[in-house]
Amino acid sequence: MSVNKGKIVQIIGPVVDVSFDVEGSELPKIYDALEIIKANGQKIILECQQHIGEDTVRAVAMDSTDGLSRGMEVNTTGLPITMPTGDKVKGRLFNVVGEAIDGIGAVSNVGGYPCLLYTSDAADE
């Protein structure tokens, strides 16, 4: 999947609705990660949870939505949030999007496992 660009249309707490109404854009898959780069360079990761119309998805933010506004650009990644695995994670601390938060240094998540935010509906499938 190529990188699609969308725009924020609504923010209610950690829930962000994103429209992909540009011609040729595709909706991201459920559980795919979306990225927003704020003006200060901070990256906010969203996880797509629901398709709510022809061109809009509902996503959950993995960090504070303070500073986000309608019209901000959102990029798809085509992949779910991935957590690093293996010996390199032993004794380390990670946030919910797989970034090391212990001050020792970054850990690559290449070859890691998807970290899916399951809902009760997903458990039934």
Secondary structure, 3 states (H helix, E strand, C coil): CCCCEEEEEEEECCEEEEECCCCCCCCCCCCEEEEEECCCCCEEEEEEEEECCCCEEEEEECCCCCCCCCCCEEEEEEEECEECCCHHHCCCCECCCCCECCCCCCCCCCCCEECCCCCHHHHCC
